[in-house]
Amino acid sequence: MDFSLQPFSFLIGLVTATVFWWLMGRMRPLLGEFKESMQERREEAQARRSTGVEENHRRATLRRAQGMHLAAPLFALDEIIEVPRLLAPPAIVDPDATPADDDIVTSALPYMPAWPEMAAIYQAPSFSLPQAIGSSINLVITGQPGIGKTTALAYLASLLANRDPQLGEQSEGVPFLYHVGDLNLPDGEIKDVLNPIQSAAAERASMLDLTRLPNFIQHAFSSGRALLLLDGFDELYPDEQIKVTEYLKALRKAYPKIQIVITGGPEQLDGLIGLGFAPMTLMPWKTKQRDDFVQKWGKLWMQTVAVEAWSQTEEEQPEQIDSAS
């Protein structure tokens, strides 16, 4: 066989290969841009498909949040809410830096998260809930039973559901508000960590949204827009608390960009601190807040409940007889 090299054919092959690889080098950025464009289109299509489900989910979350208080049969939460605040933890001391100027309250009053009544009386520094979640940290709202942790969580869920501007960048976050008992966590390992949340969400979703709900939840958690709001951690037995913390650990591992806010007692935070949750204590009401609440309650009572009660019990007046007849 003749393997002699043909100069002309070799030259044509060399030129062709050179042009081909030159074109590939020039087209590689275009191919990358095309791939990114297709990915953006897929995400936009997914977002459009999720829009209707998301709006329905926000409305359902708002309805539930507005009913999470003892007087729910009478008034919506926003009608009687006293805006909750969180006790500010002590500032971190850097020995190499100039200490910040403390006022007389922070200098004299010790930080007592288990007993925040003194902080409320002397008006210690505090944070709003939008400020607390603004740094995207996982938060545990602590306080003794009856202090208002559930109401604070419902207030936060209402802000998120309404895309309240005071939330800043978090205003587009999607709230998932549940009691820990709603998740029905099994004893064994969970194959898909979103299954408990999907089941809990399906309990309050409309029939038309049930088929699209899993994709919506998957998209919200994978994009990092989901804010999981869990109530009732301090109501569980210790072994049940361990089950919840193990679940949250797996959930954060699968979806590290989400944010979680949970309520708990100051003495019942086993496992949460180890997961990186920052404990912040709910501030009790000040005297002025109590007075404002009583006035607000009395005004609403007179405008609604009392008027209805009077209308039902008012005796029918007898017809007057015309004296001229």
ABEGO torsion letter per residue (X at the ends): XBABBBAAAAAAAAAAAAAAAAAAAAAAAAAAAAAAAAAAAAAAAAAAAAAAAAAAAAAAAAAAAAABBAAAAABBAAAABBBBBBBBBBBBBBAABBBBBBBAAAAABBBBAABAAAAAAAGBBBBBAAAAAAAGBBBBBBEBBGAGAAAAAAAAAAAAAAGBAAAEAAAABBBBBBBAAAAGBBABBBABAAAAAAAAAAAABBAAAAAAAAAAAAAAAAAGABBBBBBGAAABBAAAAAAAAAAAAAAAAABAABBBBBBBBAABABGAAAAGBBBBBBBBBBAAAAAAAAAAAAAAAAAAAAAAAAAAABBBBBBBBBAAX
